[in-house]
């Protein structure tokens, strides 16, 4: 996707102030209503920006534990990897999942209300995922940075 300066101004403004109305977005970016609206529509259609939503802070609602769960897969056939990925997407406590290179095949970002809650998630969901060979857990101690902003 090719972005020009106006596109970048729109994206920066929306990251910093997602509550802006279309009129306000046009004022902030120096664009009139119609060009601003067209650019915004194109950015949405091309997948540069997604739907508006509120971001819930897990800690604020009792999910005090954030865990990085490193997973090794037993067989690396395409259909078995796909089965794991489809199944892990259905585990609500798994906030993010990334495929990795190196020693582990996947890293999961898992939230829990307590260590016992995480243990239950591991025993009842994660080790039951298709093709899981082993799980290695690292508990996070402190959130140092948590940004959703892309440097544009």
N, C-alpha and C positions, 0 to 999 in steps of 0.2 A: 504494500500500500504506500502510495506517495503522499506525503504530508507537506503542505506549504506552510508559510508563517501564520496564516489565518487559522488553519486547522490546528496548529500547535497552540495558538492563543486560546482557542475554544477548549481544547483538551486540558490545558493548564487551569483555566478558569473553572471548569467543571470539577476537577479534582480538588481544588481549593474551596470552592463554594457550590456544592451540588444542588443547593436549594434555589439557585438563580432561576428567575423566569426567563423566557425566551427574550423578552424585551431587555431585561437586565444583562443577559449574556451578550446581546448585541452591543449594548453600551460599553461593557467591559472590554470587548474584543475589537471595538471600532467598526462593526459591521451593521448594516441596516437589517431590518427584520427578515426580509425574504432570502437574501444570501446566507444569513446566519442559519435560518431554518433549513435551507437546502443542504448546507454543509453538515449540520447536525444529523439530518436524515441519512446522508451518505455515510457518515462516520458510524452510525448505528447499523446500517445495512451491511457495511463491510466488516463489521465485528470489532471495530476499534473501541467502541464503548458498548456496554451492556445496559440492561434494565436498571432503573433507579431502585435502590433499596436501602434500608437502614442497616447499619452494621451493629450487631449485638456484641458487647464485650462479655465473653464467657465468664471471666472472673467476677464481674459485677453481679452475675446471677447464680453464683455458687460453684462454677466449674474452676476450682482452684488449682487443679493439676493439669499441666500440659506436658505431654510425653512425646518423644520422638521414638518411634517403634520401627526398627530396622528388620526387614523381612528377607529371608532367603527362600527362593522357590526351588522345588525339587526337580522339576522338568521344565525345560525352556522351549517347548513346542509352542507355536503361535496360538493354537486353540486353548492350550492350558493357561498361557499368560492372559489371554482375553477373558477366560473364565474367572481368573483371580481378580482382574480389573473390574469386571462387571459386578462381582460379588462384593468387593471392598467398597464400591460406590454406594452400596445399600446399607452400610454400617453407619448409623447416625453419629456415633462418637468420633468417627474418623473425619476430621475437618479437611485434611488435604492428603493427597497421595501422589508421590512422584516415583517414576521409574528411574533407576540409577545405573551408572556404570561402576565397576569396582567390586568390592567384596560382597555387598548386599545388592539385591535386585530392586527393592522398593524401600522407601521411607514413608511412614505414615505419621501425620500429626494428629494425635488423639487427645481429646479432652475428657476429664473425669472430675467428679466431685470429691473423690478421695482416692487413696491408694487402693483400698478394697474395691471401690467402684472400677478402677482401671483393671484390677486383677480379674474381676468378673467379665469385663469387656474382652480381655485376652482369652480367658478360658471359654467363654460362650460364643465369641464371634471371631476373633482374629485367628486363633489356631484352627478354627473350623473352616476357614476360607480355603477354597480349592488350591491344592498344590503347595501349601506352606510346608517348608522343611524346618525352618527355625525362626525364632523371633528374639531380637536383642533390644532391650529397652534402655533409654536414657531419659531420666526425669529432668525437666528444665528447672533451674533454680530461680531465675529472675528474667523478666522480659526486659531486654535492653533496647530493642527497637521493634516496632510493629507498624509498618507503613504499607499502605495500599497505593501510594502515589508513584507513578512511573515518571522518571526524570525526562521530561519532554523539552 
